[in-house]
Amino acid sequence: MTLRWYGDEIKRRARAAAARALDQAAEYVLEVANRTVPHETGQLQDSGDTSLDRQRLIAHVHYDTPYARYQHERLDLRHKPGRRAKWLEKTLQEEANAVRSFIEREIRNALGG
């Protein structure tokens, strides 16, 4: 009887699937967050982007204008209907289960499950 070890291949597949899933999940969070980002000229929304650290398996969603943090954190600012402060934080809280499920499904599928 021969025993074959596929552990290294399974780890490689799982890691690759996790990286792909994190990248796609970050894009999803950005897309949903953009629906409630404060919007006057569109510059803030257009500055939204994602990045992925494949080595550490960490995805980032960020907005890159000088006033992005100010707009995000200030609860006393007025926004157009449907727009809000804390848009990114709230989106991640609201979509956490969907993101988690998506990542789990992608990894499971990559492993043939």
C-alpha positions as CSV (number, residue, x, y, z in Angstrom):
1,M,0.0,0.0,0.0
2,T,1.3,3.4,-1.0
3,L,0.4,6.5,1.0
4,R,0.5,9.8,-0.9
5,W,0.9,13.1,0.9
6,Y,-0.8,16.1,-0.7
7,G,-0.6,18.4,2.2
8,D,1.8,20.9,0.5
9,E,-0.5,21.1,-2.5
10,I,-3.6,21.6,-0.4
11,K,-1.9,24.4,1.5
12,R,-0.8,26.0,-1.7
13,R,-4.4,25.8,-3.1
14,A,-6.0,27.1,0.1
15,R,-3.6,30.0,0.3
16,A,-4.1,31.0,-3.4
17,A,-7.9,30.7,-3.0
18,A,-7.7,32.8,0.2
19,A,-5.8,35.5,-1.6
20,R,-8.2,35.6,-4.5
21,A,-11.2,35.6,-2.2
22,L,-9.8,38.4,-0.1
23,D,-9.0,40.5,-3.2
24,Q,-12.6,40.0,-4.5
25,A,-14.1,40.6,-1.1
26,A,-12.2,43.9,-0.7
27,E,-13.6,45.0,-4.2
28,Y,-17.1,44.0,-3.0
29,V,-16.8,46.0,0.2
30,L,-15.5,49.0,-1.8
31,E,-18.4,48.8,-4.3
32,V,-21.0,48.6,-1.5
33,A,-19.3,51.4,0.5
34,N,-19.3,53.7,-2.5
35,R,-23.1,53.6,-2.4
36,T,-23.1,55.6,0.9
37,V,-19.8,57.6,0.7
38,P,-20.3,61.3,1.0
39,H,-20.6,62.7,-2.5
40,E,-20.3,66.2,-3.7
41,T,-17.8,66.2,-6.6
42,G,-17.1,62.5,-6.7
43,Q,-13.5,62.9,-5.9
44,L,-13.8,61.1,-2.5
45,Q,-15.6,58.2,-4.1
46,D,-13.1,58.0,-7.0
47,S,-10.2,57.9,-4.6
48,G,-11.5,54.6,-3.1
49,D,-9.2,51.6,-3.8
50,T,-8.2,48.2,-2.5
51,S,-4.9,46.5,-2.0
52,L,-3.8,43.0,-1.0
53,D,-0.8,41.8,1.0
54,R,-0.6,38.2,-0.4
55,Q,2.2,37.3,2.0
56,R,0.2,38.1,5.1
57,L,-3.3,37.5,3.5
58,I,-4.5,41.0,4.5
59,A,-6.8,43.1,2.3
60,H,-7.3,46.8,2.6
61,V,-10.0,49.1,1.4
62,H,-9.1,52.8,1.6
63,Y,-10.0,56.2,0.3
64,D,-7.1,58.5,-0.5
65,T,-8.0,62.2,-0.4
66,P,-6.6,64.6,2.2
67,Y,-10.1,64.9,3.7
68,A,-11.2,61.2,3.6
69,R,-10.5,60.5,7.3
70,Y,-12.2,63.8,8.3
71,Q,-15.3,63.0,6.3
72,H,-15.4,59.4,7.7
73,E,-15.0,60.2,11.3
74,R,-17.0,63.4,11.7
75,L,-20.5,62.5,12.8
76,D,-21.7,66.2,12.8
77,L,-21.3,66.8,9.1
78,R,-24.4,66.9,6.9
79,H,-24.6,64.5,3.9
80,K,-26.9,64.1,1.0
81,P,-29.7,61.6,1.5
82,G,-28.4,58.0,1.4
83,R,-24.8,59.2,2.2
84,R,-23.2,58.9,5.6
85,A,-20.3,59.3,7.9
86,K,-18.5,56.1,8.9
87,W,-19.5,54.7,5.4
88,L,-16.6,52.3,5.2
89,E,-16.8,51.1,8.8
90,K,-20.6,50.6,8.7
91,T,-20.4,48.8,5.3
92,L,-17.9,46.3,6.7
93,Q,-20.0,45.7,9.8
94,E,-23.1,45.3,7.6
95,E,-21.5,43.0,5.1
96,A,-19.2,41.0,7.5
97,N,-21.2,37.8,7.3
98,A,-21.5,38.0,3.5
99,V,-17.8,38.5,3.1
100,R,-16.9,35.7,5.6
101,S,-19.2,33.3,3.7
102,F,-17.8,34.3,0.4
103,I,-14.2,33.7,1.5
104,E,-15.1,30.3,3.1
105,R,-17.0,29.2,-0.1
106,E,-14.0,30.1,-2.3
107,I,-11.5,28.2,-0.2
108,R,-13.8,25.2,0.1
109,N,-14.4,25.2,-3.7
110,A,-10.6,25.4,-4.4
111,L,-10.1,22.3,-2.2
112,G,-12.8,20.4,-4.0
113,G,-15.4,20.6,-1.3
